[in-house]
Amino acid sequence: MTKATPENFTALLDLQRRDTRMTSLAGSLKTLQQEPELVAALKRRQAAINTARQMDGRKAELEKSASETAQKVSDLLARLESNRARRDAGGSAKEVSALQRQIDSLVTQVEKARTQQAAAQRELDAFTTERAAVLPKLQAADAEAKRLVAATQEKGAAMQAEHQQLVSERDAATAAVDNGPLVARYERIRTGGHAIRTAAATRSGPLCNSCGSAMSPAEVNEVEADPSEVSTCPSCGAIFAG
């Protein structure tokens, strides 16, 4: 049977508190990047990036269309001015007639091109207004995601630092128990299952404060018969250390 003093038990509970915190930190660090709020924000950010790219592409298309229609009008006006100048310079009746037909055709083409230019510019202006209204929302989604990422990284760094400190102090906490057999039993219980579990706990009368189960009167009497003898919870196996 393993024996222990009240001081041994007090130090063992301190070790358990440290180990519990270490286990909690390790678990939290593994799932930190999967926090629902962060995951949702990153999804919104990616959707915002995709939308911004699509809008940039559409803007480039509309700007190209507006530029091309404006250039077409400019080219047609230049040809129209040249033909008018040639017509006004005189020539045979046949030449003047041919030039006039070209001028009439160019006038029609200019009007059509101007209509196309105006339509292209209206579409560009409407899209520019729509884009200006949407961009702040996209930027806000990006900023919120970056804020949460930064906060998560900061939180993770703090948790990592605390975990490393607890790891570095564990040998000292173990030595402070000053009871090799008690520590060995504690470690077997803590790491003996499929996962790290609570290996030392207090009790409130018949209740185990680790698993919450209640002992029978006979079990309580057995536990209390010799306070220096190390006893465990019949249900979860944790050492009663207080």
Stockholm file with secondary structure:
# STOCKHOLM 1.0

chainA/1-242         MTKATPENFTALLDLQRRDTRMTSLAGSLKTLQQEPELVAALKRRQAAINTARQMDGRKAELEKSASETAQKVSDLLARLESNRARRDAGGSAKEVSALQRQIDSLVTQVEKARTQQAAAQRELDAFTTERAAVLPKLQAADAEAKRLVAATQEKGAAMQAEHQQLVSERDAATAAVDNGPLVARYERIRTGGHAIRTAAATRSGPLCNSCGSAMSPAEVNEVEADPSEVSTCPSCGAIFAG
#=GR chainA/1-242 SS CCBCCHHHHHHHHHHHHHHHHHHHHHHHHHHGGGCHHHHHHHHHHHHHHHHHHHHHHHHHHHHHHHHHHHHHHHHHHHHHHHHHHHHHTCCCHHHHHHHHHHHHHHHHHHHHHHHHHHHHHHHHHHHHHHHHHHHHHHHHHHHHHHHHHHHHHHHHHHHHHHHHHHHHHHHHHHHHHCCHHHHHHHHHHHHSSSSCCCCEECEETTEETTTCCBCCHHHHHHHHHCTTBCCBCTTTCCEECC
#=GC SS_cons         CCBCCHHHHHHHHHHHHHHHHHHHHHHHHHHGGGCHHHHHHHHHHHHHHHHHHHHHHHHHHHHHHHHHHHHHHHHHHHHHHHHHHHHHTCCCHHHHHHHHHHHHHHHHHHHHHHHHHHHHHHHHHHHHHHHHHHHHHHHHHHHHHHHHHHHHHHHHHHHHHHHHHHHHHHHHHHHHHCCHHHHHHHHHHHHSSSSCCCCEECEETTEETTTCCBCCHHHHHHHHHCTTBCCBCTTTCCEECC
//
